Amino acid sequence: MTSCYNDCDSFVEARLKILQEPQPIYSFLYESEVRKDHVYLYADPAADKKWIRVQLKHWEGEEEVSVRCSLVSDSLERKPHFHRLAKKIGSQIQINEYQEGEVLKLNDCLIAKFPKLSIVRTKIPNNGDREMIKVS
């Protein structure tokens, strides 16, 4: 059995490690565009078409775990962003401030992936029509 904790100190609090970061450039979509199957937010590099993934390290609890992602502004306060995250579930589109990841347990590892995410544009007065996000 392989362990996710081999590289960890003997006593560390639970924390998230980003395994696959979002692609660095992404065009915001209108809600009608989210229904298409080729407009997802992928992990970097986007050409590989893999989902964003994180690992929960040092989790020793027995209760069920959920991992959420959200879109925040790039400011000191990290406020919720005015655009929203969308997730395609079957033929439905769920638009929310955050989205739940799909959590898998592999041996003693908890991995959350975020499939079929998109960023949906919300109209902002005086902000122009074209906008892109750059993740640094």
C-alpha positions, 0 to 999 in steps of 0.5 A, spaced: 500 500 500 502 506 498 502 512 502 500 519 500 503 521 507 511 519 505 513 526 504 510 529 511 512 531 517 510 526 523 504 531 526 501 536 521 494 539 520 490 537 515 491 541 508 490 541 501 495 540 496 493 543 489 495 537 484 493 540 477 492 547 477 487 551 472 489 553 466 492 560 466 488 563 461 480 562 460 475 566 456 469 567 461 462 564 457 455 567 457 450 562 460 448 559 453 455 557 451 456 553 457 451 548 454 457 546 449 461 540 451 468 544 449 468 550 454 470 547 460 476 550 465 481 544 465 487 543 468 494 546 466 496 545 460 489 545 457 491 541 451 491 535 455 484 536 457 484 533 465 480 536 470 483 540 476 485 536 482 487 537 489 489 532 495 487 533 502 493 531 506 493 529 513 486 527 514 484 522 519 477 523 520 472 518 519 466 523 517 465 524 510 469 529 506 467 535 501 471 539 498 469 546 494 472 550 489 470 558 489 472 564 484 475 569 488 477 576 486 485 578 486 485 582 492 487 582 499 481 581 502 479 575 497 472 577 496 467 572 492 468 574 484 462 577 481 462 572 476 460 565 477 462 557 477 458 553 472 458 545 472 454 541 467 451 535 471 447 531 465 443 536 461 443 541 467 447 547 468 448 548 476 451 556 477 453 557 483 458 561 488 462 555 489 462 548 486 463 541 490 468 536 487 468 529 486 472 526 492 475 519 491 479 515 497 485 511 494 488 508 500 490 513 505 489 519 500 483 523 499 483 526 492 478 531 489 477 533 482 472 538 479 470 536 472 466 540 467 467 547 470 466 553 467 466 560 469 459 564 467 460 571 465 455 576 469 453 583 467 457 588 470 456 596 468 461 599 464 466 593 464 466 592 457 464 586 453 470 582 453 474 579 459 479 574 460 482 571 467 489 570 468 491 565 473 497 566 476 
